[in-house]
Amino acid sequence: MAHRLRTAALVLAVTTTTAVVAAPAHAGAPPGGPVTVVAQGLDDPFGLASEGGKFYVAESSAGEVSGFVPGGRPTVRLADFAAPAGVDRRAGTLYVVTGEAQDPAATGGSTLWSSRRGEPRRVLADLMAFELANNPDGQPQFGPDGAPLDALSNPFAVLSGQGSDRRVFVADAGANDVLAVDPDGTVRAFFVPPAVTTGLCEGLENNGVADGGCDPVPTGLAWGPDGHLFVSTLSGEAPLEGRVYELDPRDGTVVGETSGFTAPTGVAVGDDGTLYVSELLEGAPAGEGPPPADFDPTTVGRIVAVAPDGERSAAQVTMPLGLRFTGGHLYSTAFSVAGLFLGQPGLGQVVRVDDGAFEPLD
């Protein structure tokens, strides 16, 4: 089961007890700047999707999925979800996953939904039920008192198949797996990343298992130009232990792995194979005490780019989460947890991040 971003989230919550956050100046740059706002006024935008020049964003705190064209005002397409986290759209169908249900018996959370205009939404798969029945990662789920030891199912991203592939893939951060869902709702475990046992994760106890290491925690999904499926994994928030796996879409075989990220929350791949990874809380103060009085929370977060030759660079984007590469450009959500952890709803944005925003990393 998966860590819930508790420690870093608490740090950010403390940050705004004495400060009001405003969007950084560069985020409001005019078109042509390195980071350009294409939508704003969102409530905790998590997942991001696009089709036919239109974008769709899951507003977690608002319980809504909104659609927009860049520069246009977002309008609600679907409402009354329990914490929507991921969204995708293919051939006119919207797919939405809702996040963790605090009670395994509760309804609305840990669910894959599908919706077409003019038709009622429908439950495509109950992901909590699948986890309880199958537990692909094999970790202990409940303690002696019957209470969950950690998150059981916390879907975080969704991605529809390519070409004739009609499956829908879900990154379930709580269950530590990537699921494949058939059109009839049949759910299968597609990829179960291993626990992380290196770096700060080495020798850690995990849900009562000695030396269990850090949960992998899948967070993001993206297609590469070669048709491979890319999965970002949080790796228990351990610094530099985050990974991105490159998978064969036929059977989930690992064909590549890139490491050295800190708590990645989203992934995208450019047309030239450049890998983009969002680090939602990079730069947040360490520890659980209050941050320095002059700490600026708008500096929290970045997107790391890994070029095909391995060179790394980074762009400062405030609290990025969902990524999407489309039309030759990278797009990202920003201020993605401003409402949840800063107590300031409506600050969420979607931004276009151009090459000029990236600076080489040492």
Secondary structure, 3 states (H helix, E strand, C coil): CECCCHHHHHHHHHHCCCCCCCCCHHHECCCCCCEEEEEEEECCEEEEEEECCEEEEEECCCCEEEEECCCCCCEEEECCCCCEEEEEEECCEEEEEECCCCCCCCCCCCEEEEEECCCCCEEEEEHHHHHHHHCCCCCCCECCCCCECCECCCEEEEEECCCCCCCEEEEECCCCEEEEECCCCCEEEEECCCCECCHHHCCCCECCECCCCECCCEEEEEECCCCCEEEEECHHHCCCCEEEEEECCCCCCEEEEEEEECCEEEEEECCCCCEEEEECCCCCCCCCCCCCCCCCHHHCCEEEEECCCCCEEEECCCCCCCEEEECCEEEEEECCCHHHHHCCCCCEEEEEECHHHCEECC
